[in-house]
Amino acid sequence: MMKTQTEIIKQGYEALINSLGVADTIRFIQYFSPGKGDYTTERHQWLDRETLADVLMKMQELPEDSNQYDEIIK
């Protein structure tokens, strides 16, 4: 018999928790959360106000160690 989507999700969460523990499972899921809202509309709200040069300048002002994905890459 084929499993339902709900059963597969429940089994997947259980496997993650058994393997990673609760805290690390939450951290893992946060990386893949689809979020909410309309990214395209929200993106245009700030992109239409700023030039590429403005965005580049802001990026250059960030501290070098501000990469939130360093943990994943290492």
C-alpha positions, 0 to 999 in steps of 0.5 A, a space after each residue: 500500500 502506498 504511503 500518504 504524503 502526511 505519513 511520508 512527512 512524519 516519517 521524514 521528520 522522525 528520521 531527521 530527529 533520530 539522526 540529528 536531534 531536535 535542535 539540529 533538525 530545526 536548523 536543517 529545516 530552516 535552510 529549506 523553508 519556503 517562507 511566505 510572501 511574494 518574493 518577486 513583488 517584494 524584490 521589485 519594491 527595493 530593486 526599483 529604488 536602488 541602482 546596481 551601484 547602490 547595491 554593490 556599495 552596500 555589499 562592500 560595506 558588509 563585514 567579511 565574516 557576514 556570510 550566513 552560509 559559511 556553516 553550510 559550505 565548510 
